Amino acid sequence: MKKKSLSYSFLVLIHIIIAVMIFSLPFLSKIYALLIPAFGLLITVRNKNRNNEVILVSAYLVGVEVFLRMTGGNFNNEYIKFLIVFFMLVGMLYSNFSKKALIFGLFLLLLIPGVLVTSTADNFNLDIKKAIIFNLSGLICLAIASIYMLKKRLSFSELQNIVITMGMPIITIATYLFLFNPSVKDVVKGTNSNFETSGGFGPNQVSTILGLGIFIFFTQLILFSKSKKEIILNGLLLIFTAYRGVVTFSRGGVITGVIMILFLLFLLYCFSNNKGKSKISFVVILTGLIAIGVWGYSSLQTRGLIEKRYANQDAKGRTKKDRLGGREAVIDSDLKMFFDNPILGIGPGLGKEVRKETIGHAVAAHSEISRMLSEHGLFGIFGLLILLITPFTIYINNPQHLYFLSFYFFWLLTINHAAMRIAAPAFVYALTLLSVQVKIPDKAENSLD
């Protein structure tokens, strides 16, 4: 146990050092972006994916994506999604997948009619190939990851290894944000999402990944801290990640992280005996105190502006008419496009162009649900039903997956405020499909039903 603690602390330290190095020498970000898949592939091939190395590598890629994008390490916006698809396909070469996963093959087929609509469009001056890739890369990543992971058998501790692998680069992100903007008080002037406190990158995406980090370090704190040293370390990581998430002034990711924690506590309470329930009650009180502390410090550093942000007010305390940062108009336009084109939709990528004419400026959809309706029509509805229902059909026979509801609602909430701009919601969705067991049978079968 001591060795494990030292190893975990060492990994945390390494990821803090990575942030310092890349902040000092930005060109290292691209080298970092190349080394991750190179080492990941080497480890996977060497071990023949016996321990589902492709999931661990993909988890790391998910955690590091926002950091690479904010530091210029990404070679294009879909770089991480393509890598995850690649590693999932490599995993399929080493082990077969459940026949039930073919439902996600059907999901991919349902995207084809919309692609055909876009490919025949000639009324818009846009790069059709780029538009299709931008709008479908997240869904393709989700489908391929889901095909590989559906009913894959893992122990709960193995699942936590995946989760904390995803969390390590989030430590790098939080450290980099501090280096980029050590004094929040100096840059916060209003109640809009703040690029300065978000490392110069999109606050929505930064908030999303930090919200996921809040959940990750919370689970590590309450379920996997076996010594005082680990409790202190994970407590500090949780507090620091939560604080940097709050001061992005982007609400979606932080609120999602809190909801994930609530669902976890709910399931833990349901499956605990009386002694366990009393411990969970203590955890709830402790969590509340941490939340009050983080919120109080954030309020102090932002001179009370953070309260106004969450109350949907401007800096002068006036209530804003728009509660969702302009998303209502985009959703309304998506619904109108759906009712005008209910069967095939207008085609992926064309919604942005249509909005240029209808609401005066080209803006991409923030809700993946409304986008699928407008751009895929009836086929989009069928696709959404597959995504919404399939995880629950797996969970019915897999109640030991304590993170199921947390992962499911991370995906559902994230795609409604940040669409699928980053790979996190696609990958985390696939994690809901794992068969999680407290104990893996001695002879774990490779073949799946």
Secondary structure by P-SEA (a helix, b strand, c coil): caaaaaaaaaaaaaaaaaaaaaaacccaaaaaaaaaaaaaaaaaaaaccccaaaaaaaaaaaaaaaaaaaaccccccaaaaaaaaaaaaaaaaacccccccaaaaaaaaaaaaaaaaaaaccccccaaaaaaaaacaaaaaaaaaaaacccccccaaaaaaaaaaaaaaaaaaaaaaaaaccccccccccccccccccccccaaaaaaaaaaaaaaaaaaaccccccaaaaaaaaaaaaaaaaaaaaccccaaaaaaaaaaaaaaaaaaaaccaaaaaaaaaaaaaaaaaaaaaaaaaaaaacaaaaaaaaccccccccccccccaaaaaaaaaaaaaaacccccccccaaaaaaaaacccccccccaaaaaaaacaaaaaaaaaaaacaaaaaacccccccaaaaaaaaaaaaaaccccccaaaaaaaaaaacccccccccccccccc
